[in-house]
Amino acid sequence: MAEFRIPERHAQLLEYAQSLTPPAGWKIEVSGDEIIMMAGPSVIHQRNLLIVREQFDAHRPKGLMPSENTDLASPNVGKLRNPDLTYIPVSVVDLGGNEVPADLAEIAVEIVSVSNPENDLVGKVRDYPLMKIPLYLVVDPREGTVVLFSEPSEGSYRQQWSGKFGDTVPIPEPFGFGLRTADLVRYTP
């Protein structure tokens, strides 16, 4: 079987993005031929992330650790993404560095931002299955909705569960619990 090699232009773009030092409170992601810079999250964003994280933490399998704003890298598909929350093996600490291979992540959680919702709702829905991330949870405080994508196959997610704030999201193994969303807060106009 032939070894897959990253296209040279993607390798150069990833290297360039990794050399950047964003201003305090900003983060950098790479998707295909784009470098994306995003401002830090609002207090509502942070509260919603806390509500979600506390429930995942209560059902976290042994050997996984939560990590916020960790760079998940998939050089073979030219992607470097930074989810609001992910759960990765504790053993990644042994790898050192600032990046974690994306295919080690069990889930990516995003709280949709007001300033760039397309990044979470389009770009990451496209990128995360290519990066072999098995679960992608999207909480949208603009609309009061929650979507769980699962079963990545051939570059897309085969399953999608959608609901509204107040519904219970069925989170599959390795977490295996019902995520309560009644306490999530919508952005104020």
N, CA and C atoms as a LAMMPS dump frame, in Angstrom:
ITEM: TIMESTEP
0
ITEM: NUMBER OF ATOMS
567
ITEM: BOX BOUNDS ff ff ff
-5.0000000000000000e+02 5.0000000000000000e+02
-5.0000000000000000e+02 5.0000000000000000e+02
-5.0000000000000000e+02 5.0000000000000000e+02
ITEM: ATOMS id mol type element x y z
1 1 1 N 0.844 -1.177 0
2 1 2 C 0 0 0
3 1 3 C 0.888 1.239 0
4 2 1 N 0.604 2.208 -0.857
5 2 2 C 1.401 3.426 -0.951
6 2 3 C 1.142 4.323 0.248
7 3 1 N 2.212 4.973 0.706
8 3 2 C 2.091 5.888 1.839
9 3 3 C 1.484 7.194 1.347
10 4 1 N 0.516 7.729 2.098
11 4 2 C -0.108 8.999 1.728
12 4 3 C 0.796 10.132 2.175
13 5 1 N 1.068 11.065 1.291
14 5 2 C 1.908 12.206 1.635
15 5 3 C 1.089 13.473 1.506
16 6 1 N 1.311 14.374 2.448
17 6 2 C 0.605 15.649 2.435
18 6 3 C 1.114 16.491 1.256
19 7 1 N 0.217 17.146 0.522
20 7 2 C 0.672 18.028 -0.555
21 7 3 C 1.597 19.112 0.007
22 8 1 N 2.612 19.463 -0.755
23 8 2 C 3.626 20.412 -0.282
24 8 3 C 3.007 21.749 0.14
25 9 1 N 2.039 22.254 -0.615
26 9 2 C 1.439 23.554 -0.253
27 9 3 C 0.704 23.473 1.078
28 10 1 N 0.077 22.348 1.391
29 10 2 C -0.592 22.193 2.686
30 10 3 C 0.441 22.12 3.803
31 11 1 N 1.528 21.43 3.558
32 11 2 C 2.594 21.344 4.558
33 11 3 C 3.162 22.73 4.835
34 12 1 N 3.354 23.527 3.781
35 12 2 C 3.872 24.883 3.958
36 12 3 C 2.881 25.755 4.722
37 13 1 N 1.602 25.626 4.405
38 13 2 C 0.584 26.415 5.094
39 13 3 C 0.512 26.041 6.574
40 14 1 N 0.542 24.739 6.878
41 14 2 C 0.538 24.3 8.27
42 14 3 C 1.764 24.83 9.005
43 15 1 N 2.914 24.744 8.371
44 15 2 C 4.151 25.229 9
45 15 3 C 4.065 26.733 9.261
46 16 1 N 3.548 27.475 8.285
47 16 2 C 3.408 28.914 8.459
48 16 3 C 2.431 29.242 9.597
49 17 1 N 1.273 28.581 9.614
50 17 2 C 0.275 28.834 10.664
51 17 3 C 0.855 28.538 12.041
52 18 1 N 1.644 27.472 12.137
53 18 2 C 2.234 27.098 13.423
54 18 3 C 3.306 28.088 13.866
55 19 1 N 3.856 28.848 12.93
56 19 2 C 4.88 29.832 13.288
57 19 3 C 4.278 31.151 13.769
58 20 1 N 2.974 31.342 13.545
59 20 2 C 2.321 32.587 13.94
60 20 3 C 2.119 32.646 15.454
61 21 1 N 2.179 33.844 15.977
62 21 2 C 1.873 34.08 17.389
63 21 3 C 0.647 34.979 17.426
64 22 1 N -0.536 34.386 17.645
65 22 2 C -1.744 35.213 17.634
66 22 3 C -1.781 36.135 18.852
67 23 1 N -2.51 37.243 18.755
68 23 2 C -2.67 38.109 19.919
69 23 3 C -3.346 37.346 21.062
70 24 1 N -3.144 37.808 22.274
71 24 2 C -3.771 37.17 23.438
72 24 3 C -5.277 37.063 23.221
73 25 1 N -5.828 35.895 23.52
74 25 2 C -7.265 35.689 23.377
75 25 3 C -7.699 35.262 21.985
76 26 1 N -6.777 35.078 21.062
77 26 2 C -7.089 34.639 19.703
78 26 3 C -6.523 33.252 19.484
79 27 1 N -7.127 32.504 18.56
80 27 2 C -6.608 31.19 18.208
81 27 3 C -6.577 31.035 16.695
82 28 1 N -5.749 30.098 16.231
83 28 2 C -5.529 29.891 14.796
84 28 3 C -5.914 28.467 14.424
85 29 1 N -6.577 28.336 13.264
86 29 2 C -6.908 27.027 12.705
87 29 3 C -6.553 27.031 11.226
88 30 1 N -6.377 25.834 10.663
89 30 2 C -6.106 25.692 9.238
90 30 3 C -7.123 24.716 8.661
91 31 1 N -7.737 25.119 7.565
92 31 2 C -8.669 24.245 6.859
93 31 3 C -8.385 24.388 5.371
94 32 1 N -7.807 23.345 4.799
95 32 2 C -7.472 23.398 3.377
96 32 3 C -6.477 24.507 3.106
97 33 1 N -6.85 25.476 2.286
98 33 2 C -5.968 26.581 1.915
99 33 3 C -6.211 27.84 2.745
100 34 1 N -6.957 27.728 3.844
101 34 2 C -7.283 28.895 4.654
102 34 3 C -6.683 28.815 6.045
103 35 1 N -6.178 29.97 6.506
104 35 2 C -5.799 30.139 7.899
105 35 3 C -6.911 30.964 8.527
106 36 1 N -7.475 30.46 9.617
107 36 2 C -8.619 31.103 10.263
108 36 3 C -8.179 31.591 11.634
109 37 1 N -8.347 32.902 11.9
110 37 2 C -8.069 33.463 13.227
111 37 3 C -9.399 33.833 13.862
112 38 1 N -9.544 33.451 15.137
113 38 2 C -10.804 33.705 15.825
114 38 3 C -10.546 34.375 17.169
115 39 1 N -11.435 35.305 17.515
116 39 2 C -11.352 35.984 18.806
117 39 3 C -11.79 35.054 19.92
118 40 1 N -11.357 35.372 21.13
119 40 2 C -11.733 34.591 22.302
120 40 3 C -13.234 34.618 22.544
121 41 1 N -13.728 33.643 23.288
122 41 2 C -15.17 33.481 23.481
123 41 3 C -15.768 34.44 24.514
124 42 1 N -17.107 34.616 24.407
125 42 2 C -17.859 35.452 25.348
126 42 3 C -18.138 34.68 26.634
127 43 1 N -18.674 35.388 27.617
128 43 2 C -19.018 34.769 28.897
129 43 3 C -20.142 33.739 28.714
130 44 1 N -21.113 34.026 27.862
131 44 2 C -22.193 33.056 27.601
132 44 3 C -21.599 31.795 26.968
133 45 1 N -20.703 31.976 26.035
134 45 2 C -20.012 30.856 25.406
135 45 3 C -19.324 30.004 26.47
136 46 1 N -18.592 30.651 27.37
137 46 2 C -17.86 29.943 28.414
138 46 3 C -18.798 29.214 29.374
139 47 1 N -19.924 29.843 29.723
140 47 2 C -20.882 29.193 30.622
141 47 3 C -21.462 27.94 29.975
142 48 1 N -21.845 28.049 28.707
143 48 2 C -22.386 26.884 28.006
144 48 3 C -21.354 25.77 27.918
145 49 1 N -20.112 26.127 27.681
146 49 2 C -19.055 25.127 27.618
147 49 3 C -18.891 24.446 28.978
148 50 1 N -18.987 25.199 30.051
149 50 2 C -18.885 24.624 31.395
150 50 3 C -20.014 23.624 31.655
151 51 1 N -21.238 23.985 31.265
152 51 2 C -22.393 23.094 31.46
153 51 3 C -22.167 21.767 30.723
154 52 1 N -21.675 21.857 29.509
155 52 2 C -21.415 20.656 28.715
156 52 3 C -20.241 19.87 29.308
157 53 1 N -19.166 20.571 29.621
158 53 2 C -17.961 19.888 30.116
159 53 3 C -18.215 19.157 31.432
160 54 1 N -18.938 19.768 32.356
161 54 2 C -19.202 19.108 33.643
162 54 3 C -19.913 17.771 33.448
163 55 1 N -20.841 17.716 32.484
164 55 2 C -21.553 16.459 32.237
165 55 3 C -20.646 15.419 31.58
166 56 1 N -19.826 15.858 30.628
167 56 2 C -18.876 14.918 30.019
168 56 3 C -17.863 14.434 31.048
169 57 1 N -17.385 15.347 31.902
170 57 2 C -16.417 14.955 32.932
171 57 3 C -16.988 13.868 33.837
172 58 1 N -18.28 13.969 34.143
173 58 2 C -18.923 12.976 35.023
174 58 3 C -19.009 11.596 34.362
175 59 1 N -18.891 11.536 33.043
176 59 2 C -19.004 10.275 32.307
177 59 3 C -17.724 9.961 31.523
178 60 1 N -16.644 10.605 31.886
179 60 2 C -15.37 10.453 31.183
180 60 3 C -14.776 9.076 31.459
181 61 1 N -14.498 8.328 30.404
182 61 2 C -13.858 7.028 30.605
183 61 3 C -12.439 7.191 31.15
184 62 1 N -12.042 6.231 31.949
185 62 2 C -10.676 6.221 32.471
186 62 3 C -9.711 6.207 31.281
187 63 1 N -8.659 6.966 31.408
188 63 2 C -7.664 7.025 30.337
189 63 3 C -7.871 8.176 29.37
190 64 1 N -9.002 8.879 29.477
191 64 2 C -9.239 10.073 28.655
192 64 3 C -9.16 11.311 29.534
193 65 1 N -8.687 12.403 28.955
194 65 2 C -8.66 13.664 29.682
195 65 3 C -9.336 14.741 28.842
196 66 1 N -10.001 15.687 29.512
197 66 2 C -10.584 16.804 28.779
198 66 3 C -9.493 17.796 28.415
199 67 1 N -9.684 18.474 27.316
200 67 2 C -8.742 19.506 26.915
201 67 3 C -9.5 20.582 26.147
202 68 1 N -9.326 21.808 26.571
203 68 2 C -9.971 22.929 25.896
204 68 3 C -8.952 23.625 25.015
205 69 1 N -9.38 23.947 23.798
206 69 2 C -8.558 24.688 22.85
207 69 3 C -7.227 24.015 22.548
208 70 1 N -7.275 22.71 22.331
209 70 2 C -6.098 21.942 21.937
210 70 3 C -6.065 21.836 20.417
211 71 1 N -4.883 22.017 19.845
212 71 2 C -4.737 21.861 18.4
213 71 3 C -4.807 20.384 18.041
214 72 1 N -5.803 20.032 17.228
215 72 2 C -5.917 18.676 16.681
216 72 3 C -5.415 18.736 15.245
217 73 1 N -4.403 17.952 14.95
218 73 2 C -3.756 18.033 13.641
219 73 3 C -3.996 16.774 12.818
220 74 1 N -4.28 16.995 11.54
221 74 2 C -4.381 15.924 10.55
222 74 3 C -3.601 16.369 9.326
223 75 1 N -2.277 16.278 9.384
224 75 2 C -1.473 16.743 8.254
225 75 3 C -1.797 16.031 6.947
226 76 1 N -2.218 14.752 7.019
227 76 2 C -2.509 14.008 5.789
228 76 3 C -3.683 14.583 5.017
229 77 1 N -4.549 15.363 5.675
230 77 2 C -5.654 16.016 4.966
231 77 3 C -5.542 17.543 5.052
232 78 1 N -4.408 18.047 5.55
233 78 2 C -4.167 19.492 5.589
234 78 3 C -5.068 20.231 6.545
235 79 1 N -5.318 19.659 7.738
236 79 2 C -6.233 20.286 8.696
237 79 3 C -5.554 20.458 10.048
238 80 1 N -5.772 21.599 10.658
239 80 2 C -5.376 21.878 12.032
240 80 3 C -6.56 22.609 12.651
241 81 1 N -7.262 21.942 13.54
242 81 2 C -8.456 22.525 14.146
243 81 3 C -8.296 22.57 15.655
244 82 1 N -9.038 23.479 16.27
245 82 2 C -8.892 23.764 17.678
246 82 3 C -10.281 23.813 18.315
247 83 1 N -10.853 22.653 18.667
248 83 2 C -12.209 22.657 19.223
249 83 3 C -12.253 23.288 20.613
250 84 1 N -13.437 23.769 20.979
251 84 2 C -13.616 24.334 22.318
252 84 3 C -13.313 23.297 23.387
253 85 1 N -13.695 22.049 23.128
254 85 2 C -13.481 20.971 24.084
255 85 3 C -13.272 19.679 23.308
256 86 1 N -12.341 18.877 23.779
257 86 2 C -12.142 17.545 23.227
258 86 3 C -11.726 16.621 24.359
259 87 1 N -11.864 15.351 24.142
260 87 2 C -11.375 14.34 25.086
261 87 3 C -10.367 13.482 24.343
262 88 1 N -9.166 13.434 24.9
263 88 2 C -8.044 12.756 24.268
264 88 3 C -7.393 11.811 25.272
265 89 1 N -6.663 10.814 24.797
266 89 2 C -5.996 9.902 25.723
267 89 3 C -4.974 10.641 26.598
268 90 1 N -4.928 10.284 27.863
269 90 2 C -3.942 10.871 28.775
270 90 3 C -2.532 10.624 28.233
271 91 1 N -2.35 9.538 27.53
272 91 2 C -1.032 9.158 27.016
273 91 3 C -0.467 10.147 25.99
274 92 1 N -1.297 11.073 25.443
275 92 2 C -0.767 12.036 24.474
276 92 3 C 0.275 12.944 25.112
277 93 1 N 0.262 13.053 26.425
278 93 2 C 1.26 13.86 27.117
279 93 3 C 2.661 13.355 26.763
280 94 1 N 2.788 12.048 26.558
281 94 2 C 4.084 11.463 26.213
282 94 3 C 4.588 11.923 24.843
283 95 1 N 3.666 12.387 23.975
284 95 2 C 4.062 12.851 22.655
285 95 3 C 4.753 14.204 22.708
286 96 1 N 4.443 14.998 23.758
287 96 2 C 4.996 16.341 23.861
288 96 3 C 4.422 17.24 22.786
289 97 1 N 4.935 18.431 22.688
290 97 2 C 4.504 19.369 21.655
291 97 3 C 3.158 20 21.961
292 98 1 N 2.688 20.759 20.994
293 98 2 C 1.439 21.508 21.156
294 98 3 C 0.284 20.935 20.36
295 99 1 N 0.533 19.89 19.584
296 99 2 C -0.51 19.313 18.747
297 99 3 C -0.781 17.872 19.146
298 100 1 N -2.014 17.464 18.919
299 100 2 C -2.432 16.089 19.169
300 100 3 C -2.957 15.535 17.851
301 101 1 N -2.565 14.327 17.476
302 101 2 C -3.148 13.731 16.272
303 101 3 C -4.674 13.66 16.404
304 102 1 N -5.365 14.233 15.452
305 102 2 C -6.825 14.345 15.529
306 102 3 C -7.518 13.009 15.678
307 103 1 N -6.959 11.966 15.079
308 103 2 C -7.63 10.672 15.141
309 103 3 C -7.571 10.034 16.527
310 104 1 N -6.876 10.677 17.483
311 104 2 C -6.885 10.197 18.872
312 104 3 C -8.031 10.808 19.678
313 105 1 N -8.631 11.882 19.176
314 105 2 C -9.733 12.544 19.88
315 105 3 C -10.99 11.679 19.814
316 106 1 N -11.701 11.582 20.927
317 106 2 C -12.961 10.829 20.968
318 106 3 C -14.157 11.69 20.574
319 107 1 N -14.035 13.011 20.755
320 107 2 C -15.12 13.934 20.437
321 107 3 C -14.542 15.333 20.262
322 108 1 N -15.204 16.136 19.459
323 108 2 C -14.942 17.574 19.38
324 108 3 C -16.25 18.261 19.74
325 109 1 N -16.178 19.236 20.641
326 109 2 C -17.351 20.001 21.062
327 109 3 C -17.117 21.456 20.673
328 110 1 N -18.099 22.053 20.024
329 110 2 C -18.018 23.458 19.651
330 110 3 C -19.261 24.194 20.129
331 111 1 N -19.024 25.359 20.719
332 111 2 C -20.102 26.306 21.019
333 111 3 C -20.016 27.33 19.891
334 112 1 N -21.052 27.432 19.08
335 112 2 C -21.025 28.287 17.897
336 112 3 C -20.776 29.735 18.302
337 113 1 N -19.85 30.363 17.587
338 113 2 C -19.533 31.759 17.883
339 113 3 C -20.458 32.687 17.11
340 114 1 N -20.665 33.852 17.658
341 114 2 C -21.493 34.857 16.995
342 114 3 C -20.749 35.418 15.789
343 115 1 N -19.441 35.581 15.92
344 115 2 C -18.665 36.262 14.892
345 115 3 C -18.382 35.415 13.649
346 116 1 N -18.348 34.083 13.779
347 116 2 C -18.012 33.245 12.637
348 116 3 C -18.726 31.895 12.724
349 117 1 N -20.069 31.885 12.674
350 117 2 C -20.793 30.62 12.823
351 117 3 C -20.515 29.618 11.711
352 118 1 N -20.198 30.098 10.51
353 118 2 C -19.946 29.187 9.399
354 118 3 C -18.762 28.262 9.678
355 119 1 N -17.806 28.743 10.461
356 119 2 C -16.639 27.913 10.786
357 119 3 C -17.076 26.644 11.515
358 120 1 N -17.984 26.776 12.488
359 120 2 C -18.448 25.62 13.255
360 120 3 C -19.507 24.813 12.521
361 121 1 N -20.377 25.496 11.782
362 121 2 C -21.535 24.832 11.172
363 121 3 C -21.279 24.283 9.772
364 122 1 N -20.25 24.766 9.114
365 122 2 C -19.932 24.292 7.761
366 122 3 C -18.512 23.717 7.727
367 123 1 N -17.535 24.552 8.044
368 123 2 C -16.14 24.136 7.944
369 123 3 C -15.798 22.923 8.788
370 124 1 N -16.214 22.93 10.044
371 124 2 C -15.863 21.824 10.934
372 124 3 C -16.731 20.588 10.683
373 125 1 N -17.948 20.776 10.204
374 125 2 C -18.773 19.621 9.807
375 125 3 C -18.109 18.919 8.625
376 126 1 N -17.439 19.69 7.796
377 126 2 C -16.699 19.122 6.657
378 126 3 C -15.373 18.509 7.126
379 127 1 N -14.641 19.217 8.014
380 127 2 C -13.28 18.808 8.371
381 127 3 C -13.204 17.679 9.387
382 128 1 N -14.034 17.705 10.42
383 128 2 C -13.891 16.725 11.496
384 128 3 C -14.04 15.269 11.043
385 129 1 N -14.973 14.945 10.147
386 129 2 C -15.003 13.537 9.711
387 129 3 C -13.775 13.167 8.869
388 130 1 N -13.251 14.116 8.097
389 130 2 C -12.019 13.863 7.354
390 130 3 C -10.853 13.611 8.301
391 131 1 N -10.909 14.263 9.483
392 131 2 C -9.863 14.136 10.493
393 131 3 C -10.076 12.897 11.365
394 132 1 N -11.141 12.134 11.071
395 132 2 C -11.453 10.872 11.768
396 132 3 C -11.845 11.082 13.24
397 133 1 N -12.523 12.195 13.517
398 133 2 C -13.041 12.451 14.865
399 133 3 C -14.429 11.818 14.921
400 134 1 N -14.635 10.823 15.818
401 134 2 C -15.859 10.021 15.766
402 134 3 C -17.146 10.754 16.14
403 135 1 N -17.057 11.76 17.012
404 135 2 C -18.25 12.497 17.436
405 135 3 C -17.981 13.994 17.344
406 136 1 N -18.979 14.732 16.863
407 136 2 C -18.884 16.186 16.812
408 136 3 C -20.182 16.76 17.365
409 137 1 N -20.086 17.444 18.506
410 137 2 C -21.241 18.06 19.162
411 137 3 C -21.199 19.564 18.935
412 138 1 N -22.283 20.101 18.36
413 138 2 C -22.384 21.528 18.063
414 138 3 C -23.516 22.121 18.89
415 139 1 N -23.173 23.068 19.749
416 139 2 C -24.159 23.787 20.554
417 139 3 C -24.26 25.188 19.951
418 140 1 N -25.462 25.576 19.53
419 140 2 C -25.654 26.873 18.868
420 140 3 C -26.528 27.793 19.721
421 141 1 N -25.897 28.664 20.526
422 141 2 C -26.666 29.579 21.372
423 141 3 C -27.383 30.676 20.586
424 142 1 N -27.064 30.864 19.324
425 142 2 C -27.792 31.836 18.502
426 142 3 C -29.202 31.339 18.26
427 143 1 N -29.321 30.04 17.954
428 143 2 C -30.604 29.444 17.589
429 143 3 C -31.224 28.608 18.704
430 144 1 N -30.446 28.32 19.747
431 144 2 C -30.944 27.447 20.818
432 144 3 C -31.049 26.008 20.377
433 145 1 N -30.072 25.546 19.559
434 145 2 C -30.107 24.188 19.031
435 145 3 C -28.833 23.423 19.378
436 146 1 N -28.948 22.106 19.291
437 146 2 C -27.82 21.204 19.521
438 146 3 C -27.857 20.14 18.428
439 147 1 N -26.679 19.838 17.869
440 147 2 C -26.575 18.8 16.85
441 147 3 C -25.403 17.897 17.219
442 148 1 N -25.626 16.593 17.13
443 148 2 C -24.571 15.619 17.342
444 148 3 C -24.358 14.855 16.041
445 149 1 N -23.141 14.937 15.509
446 149 2 C -22.752 14.184 14.327
447 149 3 C -21.953 12.974 14.792
448 150 1 N -22.164 11.838 14.101
449 150 2 C -21.441 10.619 14.471
450 150 3 C -21.233 9.731 13.252
451 151 1 N -20.447 8.7 13.454
452 151 2 C -20.137 7.691 12.437
453 151 3 C -19.494 8.283 11.18
454 152 1 N -18.257 8.815 11.33
455 152 2 C -17.579 9.33 10.135
456 152 3 C -17.251 8.193 9.17
457 153 1 N -17.502 8.454 7.904
458 153 2 C -17.225 7.459 6.874
459 153 3 C -17.063 8.175 5.536
460 154 1 N -15.982 7.882 4.862
461 154 2 C -15.739 8.43 3.528
462 154 3 C -15.871 9.946 3.492
463 155 1 N -15.352 10.617 4.526
464 155 2 C -15.281 12.077 4.518
465 155 3 C -16.506 12.82 4.996
466 156 1 N -17.492 12.115 5.551
467 156 2 C -18.654 12.808 6.099
468 156 3 C -19.218 11.982 7.254
469 157 1 N -20.074 12.617 8.035
470 157 2 C -20.741 11.904 9.119
471 157 3 C -21.994 11.245 8.572
472 158 1 N -22.19 9.974 8.91
473 158 2 C -23.367 9.231 8.428
474 158 3 C -24.598 9.461 9.292
475 159 1 N -24.409 9.821 10.569
476 159 2 C -25.544 10.015 11.48
477 159 3 C -25.565 11.449 12.012
478 160 1 N -26.78 11.967 12.209
479 160 2 C -26.956 13.301 12.772
480 160 3 C -28.183 13.295 13.666
481 161 1 N -28.007 13.757 14.91
482 161 2 C -29.122 13.933 15.835
483 161 3 C -29.266 15.43 16.058
484 162 1 N -30.489 15.959 15.952
485 162 2 C -30.733 17.396 16.139
486 162 3 C -31.804 17.612 17.183
487 163 1 N -31.618 18.651 17.997
488 163 2 C -32.609 19.002 19.004
489 163 3 C -32.494 20.46 19.395
490 164 1 N -33.315 20.835 20.377
491 164 2 C -33.343 22.213 20.873
492 164 3 C -32.869 22.23 22.317
493 165 1 N -32.484 23.419 22.791
494 165 2 C -32.148 23.563 24.2
495 165 3 C -33.337 23.06 25.008
496 166 1 N -33.088 22.213 25.977
497 166 2 C -34.134 21.575 26.766
498 166 3 C -34.232 20.089 26.47
499 167 1 N -33.802 19.674 25.268
500 167 2 C -33.794 18.254 24.913
501 167 3 C -32.596 17.557 25.566
502 168 1 N -32.676 16.239 25.635
503 168 2 C -31.554 15.432 26.118
504 168 3 C -30.872 14.8 24.915
505 169 1 N -29.566 15.062 24.773
506 169 2 C -28.801 14.559 23.633
507 169 3 C -28.246 13.174 23.979
508 170 1 N -28.536 12.161 23.164
509 170 2 C -28.018 10.811 23.423
510 170 3 C -26.546 10.704 23.007
511 171 1 N -25.653 10.807 23.975
512 171 2 C -24.218 10.727 23.701
513 171 3 C -23.801 9.26 23.748
514 172 1 N -23.286 8.731 22.626
515 172 2 C -22.921 7.314 22.584
516 172 3 C -21.615 7.02 23.33
517 173 1 N -21.277 5.739 23.372
518 173 2 C -19.996 5.307 23.95
519 173 3 C -18.852 5.96 23.17
520 174 1 N -17.745 6.253 23.796
521 174 2 C -17.318 5.712 25.081
522 174 3 C -17.843 6.482 26.292
523 175 1 N -18.688 7.503 26.068
524 175 2 C -19.231 8.277 27.183
525 175 3 C -20.534 7.668 27.683
526 176 1 N -21.478 7.427 26.777
527 176 2 C -22.705 6.716 27.088
528 176 3 C -23.592 7.369 28.127
529 177 1 N -24.151 8.539 27.814
530 177 2 C -25.058 9.219 28.744
531 177 3 C -25.971 10.156 27.967
532 178 1 N -26.976 10.693 28.661
533 178 2 C -27.875 11.679 28.085
534 178 3 C -27.449 13.075 28.525
535 179 1 N -26.999 13.905 27.585
536 179 2 C -26.565 15.275 27.877
537 179 3 C -27.779 16.177 28.052
538 180 1 N -27.937 16.719 29.247
539 180 2 C -29.044 17.638 29.528
540 180 3 C -28.7 19.036 29.009
541 181 1 N -29.65 19.665 28.324
542 181 2 C -29.381 20.972 27.719
543 181 3 C -30.298 22.082 28.239
544 182 1 N -31.127 21.781 29.223
545 182 2 C -32.086 22.765 29.721
546 182 3 C -31.426 24.008 30.314
547 183 1 N -30.211 23.883 30.831
548 183 2 C -29.534 25.017 31.463
549 183 3 C -28.669 25.825 30.499
550 184 1 N -28.594 25.404 29.24
551 184 2 C -27.823 26.18 28.271
552 184 3 C -28.495 27.544 28.05
553 185 1 N -27.665 28.539 27.762
554 185 2 C -28.144 29.91 27.639
555 185 3 C -27.966 30.399 26.209
556 186 1 N -28.988 31.072 25.685
557 186 2 C -28.893 31.65 24.334
558 186 3 C -28.185 32.991 24.407
559 187 1 N -27.535 33.339 23.293
560 187 2 C -26.932 34.667 23.211
561 187 3 C -28.031 35.706 23.242
562 188 1 N -27.751 36.826 23.843
563 188 2 C -28.721 37.92 23.89
564 188 3 C -28.542 38.786 22.661
565 189 1 N -29.633 39.31 22.142
566 189 2 C -29.541 40.128 20.902
567 189 3 C -28.783 41.414 21.122
